[in-house]
Amino acid sequence: MADPAAPNPIVVRLARRIQNVLDLVIGAILAVITFSLIYQIFGRYVLGHAPSWTEEVARMLIAWLTMLGAAACLRGGSHIAVTVLVNALPAGPRNFVLWLRDFAILAAVGVLSWAGLRYAMLNATQDSPALEIPMFWAYLALCVGPALIALQLCLSRIGGEAPTVDPLEW
């Protein structure tokens, strides 16, 4: 009979795949932002005319980078945390506090994701000035990022891997 506390390899593998995809997408976003800003500088100082789309692309992608980055940081424990209380507790109360933390995170990202989707839908008919694409796509990051945080948190718990709460190491 399998130990119920043992990590579920299928769920852990799924969480790692999502993490790998997030890392790839974040890397691509960083590359596009870098190219966009370098091209804007080149256009302004060499061509004498900065393209209008470069600043808008960078601004929209920074929102996506922030939201997806928050989800990517969750699994590795990369978010800043004050761990004095958690580290001082014995195993039983520590587990309770970590579950309480996870429920608070799920409640917060649930509200953020719902509000982000409503905000994206509200702005779906507005087009961006330079790219002329619906602002829905820019604001959708406010829904997708928190939803991915919730997914990663749930997969970590279901897989038997509580998200880490290690202190920041220098």
Secondary structure, DSSP 4 states (H G I P E B T S, - for coil): ---TTS--HHHHHHHHHHHHHHHHHHHHHHHHHHHHHHHHHHIIIIISS--HHHHHHHHHHHHHHHHHHHHHHHHHT-S----HHHHHS-HHHHHHHHHHHHHHHHHHHHHHHHHHHHHHHHTTTPBPTTT--BTHHHHTHHHHHHHHHHHHHHHHHHTT-PPP-PPPP-
